[in-house]
Amino acid sequence: MTYAQHIRAILVLGLPLIGSHLAQFAVHMVDTIMLGRYGVTELAASVLATSVFFVIFIMGSGFAFAVMSMVAEAAEQGDQTRIRRVNRMGMWLSAIYAAVFLPLMIWSAPFLRLLGQTEELSLLAQDYLAIAGVGLFPSLLVMVIKSYLAAMERTQVVLWVTVGAIFVNAALNWVLIFGNLGAPELGLQGAALASVLTQVATLLALAIYPSRVSELKEHALFQNIWRSDGVVMRDVFRLGWPIGLTNLAESGMFSASAFIIGLIGKLPLAAHGIALQIASATFMVHLGLSQAATVRAGRAKGRRDKDGLGRGAVAVVILSGGMVALTIAIFLGLPEILISAFLSADEPNRVEIIAIGVTLLAVAGLFQLVDAGQVMALGVLRGIQDTQVPMYMAGFSYWLMGIPASYLFGITWGGGATGVWLGLVVGLFFATILLWWRFLRLYRMMA
C-alpha cells in the first residue's frame, strides 16, 4: 500500500473512532457545563471527583486496549474462537477490577483530605463518587465491546451509540441536577446518577449489536460468558496490566495537576477544569487516530507485514500533525470564547476564571504537540503488543519528570496554574522521545 492508501484506510477506520471519542467527551462536557451553571463549588468538586474516577477508569481500561490489539491479530489470522475467548476474558478482568476499586470511591473523602483538599470539596466529591463508582462496571464493559468492534473495523456503530448517549445524558442531567419534571433537585449527585444510567444504556445498545449482524454472530460474544479460560485470561492480563499502568501514569499526571492546583485555590481549580476539558476535546482526535493505528498495526502483525507497519506509522503521524497545527491556532485565537462557554453570565468570579483559563490554553498549545506524539507512539506499540517497556518509559516521564516539574514550577517557584501546566509539557516531551525511540528500535529488529 502507498502512503495515500494508508492515510485513507486510517481515516476510514479512525474518523468514526474520533467521532465516538468526541461524543463520549461531550457526555462529560455536558456534566461540566451544567454543573458550572449550577455552582462553582459543585464544579470544583466535580473536577476532583472526575479526576479520581478517570484515573481508576483509565487504568482498568488497559484490558480493553489489550482486547483491541489481540482481536485485530486474531481476525487477520481468521481465528474466530480466540476472538470470542479474548473478549470474554477481557470482560471478566474488567468486572473484577471494578469490584476491587469500588470501595475506594465510596469512601474517598479521607483520601482527598490527605491530598490537601478542603473538607467541603472532599465530602462533595465523595458524594459524587459513591454513585459514579457503580458506573465503573458498565463503563469498562463498554470499553471492551468498543475495542472488539474497533478491531473488527465496525466503528460506525460505536459512533452512533455514543452520539445517542449525549442526548440521554443531557436529558438526565437536566432532570436530576436541577430537579425538573417533578424530580428532586440532586445537584452534583444528580450528575453522577445521570452518568451511571447513561453508561448502562450504552452497554445494552453495544451488547445487542453483534448478535444482530451476520458477520459478527459467529463470534457469539456472550456464549458461555461464565466459563473461565485460564490461558487466554493470562494473555489478556499480561498485555493489559502494563497498558493500564501506562494509562495511569499519564492520566495520573493530569489528575495530580488538579490536586496541585487545588492547593492554590478554588478559582484556579475551576479554570483548570474548564481548560483541561477543552484541551481534552482536541486530544480525542489523536486518541481516535492512535486506536486506528493500533488496529492497523495489529493486523500488520497478524500477516507479518513490516513495510505496511512502517508506512502506517508514518501516515498516522502526518494526520495527527495536521490536527496539532489546527488546534494551536484555535487555542491562541479564540480562548475567551471557549472558556466563557462553561460559565454562567452572572457568575461573580467569571472575569478571574476566564483570565486564568486563557493563559492555560496558551500553554495547552505547547503540550498538544507532545501529547499527540506520545499517544501515536503508544498506538503502534500496542498494535505490535509491546506494552511493558513503554509502561516503564511512561512512569519515568510522567511521575519522575512531569509531576515534580509541575509542583516545582507551580508551587515552589510561584508560577501558579500556568507553572503546573508547563510541568505537564515536560513530562509529555520525555514520553514522546522515549516511546518513538522504542518503536524505531523494534521496527529495525523486525525480519
N, C-alpha and C positions, 0 to 999 in steps of 0.2 A: 504493500500500500504506500502511496505517496503521502507527503505531509498534509496536503489538502484533503485527502481521503481520511486521514486520521483525525484532522480537525472536524470534518463533517461527522464522523462516527461519534466523536466525543460530544459534539453538540446535540446530536440526536438522542444520545443516552443522557447527557448531562443537563440539558435545558429543563426537562421535567423535574429532575432532581433539584436543580436550583430553584425552580418554582415551588416545589414542595417544601424546601427549607425556608424560603421566604414566607410561604404561607404559615408554616409552623412558627416561624419567628413572629409573624403578625398576630398569632394567637396570644403570645406572651406580651407583645406590644400593646394589645388591647387592654390587658391587665394593667400595664404601666400607665397608659393614658387615662383609663377610668379611675384608677387609684390616685393618680396625680390630681385629678379634678375633685376627688373625694376629700383629699387632705395630704399635705406634705409629710406629716408624721407617718401616716399609713404608707405613703410612697417609700419613704426611707426604710421603714420596717420591711416592706416587700423586697427592697433591694437586698437587704441582709438575708432574708428568708430564701429568696430565689437563688442567691449565691450559694447557700448551703445545699439546697435541693439540686442545683445544677451540678455541683461538684460530685455529689453522690450519684446522680443520674448518669453523668458522662463517664464516670469510672465503670459503672455497671454496664454501659453500652459497649464496652470492649468485646463482650461475647457476640453482640450483634455484628460488629465490624468483622469479627473472625468469620462469622457465617457468610458474610458477603464474599470474601475472597475465596473461601473454601467451596461455596456453591458455584462460583464462577468457574473455578478449575474443574469441578466435577461435571458441570454442564458441558464444558468443552470436550470432556472425555466421554460424555454420554452415560455417566454413572447415576442413574435415577435413584437407586436405593440409597446411595450415600447422600444425595441431596436431601431426602426425607430425614435421614438419621441426623445429619448435621443440624437441620432446623429444629428437630425435636430436642436435641441436647442443648442447643442454644437457648430454647425456651426454658428448659429445666434450670440451667445455670442462672438465667436472668431472674427467674422466680425465687430461687434460693437466695440469691444476692439481695433482692428486695426485702425478703423476710428478715435477713440479718441486719439490715440498716434501718428498718422502720423504727425501732425503739429510739435510735439516736435522734430522729426527727421529732418524735413525740415528746421527748424530754430534752429539748435543745437549749432552753434558756440558760442553764448553768454553764454550758459550753460557750455560749455567746458572751456571757458576763466575764468569763475567764479571758476572752479575747479583747476585753476592754470596752464592750458596748454598754450603753446605759441600761438601767433596769427597765425603763419604758419600752425601748426598742427591742430588747431581748424577749420580753413577755409577748409583745405583739408579733414578733417573728415566730415565736413558738406556737402561738395560736394558729398562724398560717400553716406552719409545717406539720402540726398534728393532724391536719386534714389532708394537706397536699401529699404527705408521705404515703397515704394509701394509694395514691395515684402512681406511685413508683412501679407497682405491679403492671398495670396496663401500659404504662409508658415504655417500659423496657420490652414487653412483648410486642408492642407496636414496632419498636426498632428492629427486632428480629425479623418480623414479617416484611418490613420495608427493605431490609437488607437482602432477603431472599428474592423479592420482586425486582430489586435493582440488578442483582446478579443474573436474573433471568431476562433482563432488559425489558421489564414490564413497568416502566417508571411513570407512565401517564396516569395510571390508576392511583399511584401514590400521590401525585399532584392533585388530582380532583378530590380525593378523600380529604386531603389536608386543607384544601380550599374550603370545603364544606365545614370543616372544623372551625374555621374562622368565624363563620356566621353563628354556629352553635354556641361557641364560647362567648361571643359578643352578646348574644341574646341572654344567655345565662348570667353573665356579669351584670347586665342592665337590670335583671330581675333581682339577683341575690345581693349585689353590692349596695344598691340604692333602695331596695325594698319596693320594687314596682309590682304591679298586678296582684297586689294583696299579700305579697311575700314579706317576711320580716327583713328589716334592713340589717344585713350581716357585715357590711364593710369589708375589711380585709379577709375575714373568714369566708365571706361570700365569694370572693375572687378565687380562693383556694378550692372551694366546693365546685365552682364552675369549671375549673381546670380538670378536676378529677372526673367529673361527668363527661366532659369533652373527650378525654382520653379513653374512657370506656366505650363511647360511641365510635371513636376512630378504630379501636381494636376490633369491634364487631364487624365494621364495614370491611376492613382489610382481611379479616379471617374468612369471611364469606367468599370473597372474590376468587381465590384459587380453585375453589370447588365448583365454580360456575364457568371456568374457561377450559376448553377441551385440552389445550396443550399443557395445562398445569394440573389437571385432575389426576394424572398418573402419579404425581408426587405424593398425594394423599397426606398432606402435612400433619393432620391431626389423627391419622390412623395409629392405633396403639400408643396414644400420647403418654400413657402411664408406664410404658415399657422402657426400662433403662438400657443404655448401651455404653458400657464402660469404656470401650476402646475409643469410640467417637467422642464421648464426653471428655476424655483426656486430650484428644486432639483439639477440640474447641477450646478447652480450658488453657492448654499450652499456648495456643496462639492468641487467645482472648485476654488473658490477665495482663500481659505486657502492654497490649493496646489500651486496656482500662487504666493502667498506671501512667501511661503516656498521656492519655486524655486528662487524667487527674493532675499531672504535672503542669500542663498548660492552663486548664480551667482553674486549677488551684491558685495559680499565679494571679489570674484576674480576680478571683474571689478574695484572695489575700489583699489585693489592692483596695477592695471595698472596705475591708476591716481596717486597713491603714488609714484610709480617708475618713472612716468613721471616727478615728481618734482626733481628726482635725475639726470636724463639726458636722452638724446635720445638713446645712445647705450645700457644702461641697459634696457630701454623700449623695444628696438628691441630684445634683448636677452630674456627678459621676455616673449615676444610674441611667440618666437620660442619654448622656453622650455615649455610654457603652452600648445602649440599645441601638443607637443609630449606627455606630461602627460595626456592631454585630450583624446588622441587617445586610450591609455590603459584604461582610465576611461569608454570609450564606452562599453567595455566588461561588466563592473559592472552595467552600466545603462541598458544594454540589459537583464542581469540576474535579475535585480531589476524589470523590467517591466514584465518579465515572472513570477516573484514572485507575482506581483500584480494580474495578470490574474488567477494564480493558487489559490491565497488566495481569490479572488472574487468568484471563482467557489466553493471553500470550504465553503464560507459564504452562498452561494445560497443553498447548500444542508445541511448546519448546521453540518459540519464535523470538529470538534475541533481537533481530532487526526491528520487528514490529513493536517490541517493548521500548526500544530506544527512541524510535520515531514518535511513538505515542507520548512518551515523557516530554519530548521537545514540543509537541503540539499543545499539550495541556499548559505548559509554561507560557507559550505565546498567548493563549486565550486568557489566562489569569493576569498576565502583564497588562493586557489591554484594559481589563476591568480596573486594575490598580490606578492607571492613569486617569480614568474617568472619575473614580472615587475621590482622588486627591483634589481634582478640580471642583467637585461638588462641595466637599468639606471646607475648602478655602473660600468658595464663592457664596454659599448660602447657609452659613452656620446659624445666624439668628432665626431664620425661618424654621430650620429643622428643630432647634431647641425649643422654641416657643410653642410648637405644636403639642408639646407634652404638658403645658402649664395652663391653668385657668387664667383668664384675663384679669380677674380680681385677686390673684394670688399676691399677698403683700410682699413676698420676697422674690417676685418674678424677675426684676432687673438684675439682682445679685446672682441668681441662679443662672440666668442667661449669660452673664458676663463670664462666669466660671466655665460654663459649658462650651462657649465659643473657643476659649483657649484650649480646652481639652480636645476639641475636634481638630484643631490645627495640628496637635501632636499626633492624633489618630491617623492623619495623613501619612506620617512617617512610619508608624508601625503597621499600617495596612500593607506596605510593600514587603516587609519581612514576615508578617503573619501569613500572607499569601504564599510566600516562598516555602515556609516550613510545612504548611498543610499540603502543598503539591508534592513535596518530597515524601511525606508520610503516606500519601495516597498510593504512589507507585511502590513504595517499600512494602506496604501491607498487601498489595496485589501479588507480590512475589513471596509473601508470607515471611518477611523478615521483620520481627517485632521486638526482640529482646534488646539488641544493641541500640535501636532507636529509643527504647524506653530509658536506657541509661543516659543517652545524649540529651533527651528531653529533661530528665531530672536535673542534670548538671546545668543546663541552660536556664531553666525557669526558676529552680529553687536555690541554686548556688550563685547565680548571676542576676536574674531578673528581680526576685523578691528583695534581696539585700540592697540592690541598686534603687528600687522603689522607696524603701524605707530611708535610705541614705539621702536621696535627692529630695524626698517629700517632707520628712520629719527632721532628720539631723541637720540638713542644710537649709531647712525652711522653705523649700520650693512649693509646698502645699500640694494640691491635687495635680497640678501640672508636673511637678517633680516626680510624683508617683507614676504618672503615665510615661514619663521619659525612661523610668526604670523598666517599664514593660518593653520598650523598644530594645533595650539592652538584651533582655532575655530572648526575645524573638530573633534578634540578629544572630546570636550564637547558635540557636537551634537551626536556623536556615543554613548556615555554613556547614555545620556538622552533619546534618541529615543528607544534604546533597552530596557531600563528600562520601558518605556511606553508600548511597545509591551508585555513584560513579565507580566506586571501588568494586562493588558486587557485579556491576554490569561488565566491567573489563574482565572479571574472572569467569564469566559465563562462556560455555562452549559455543 
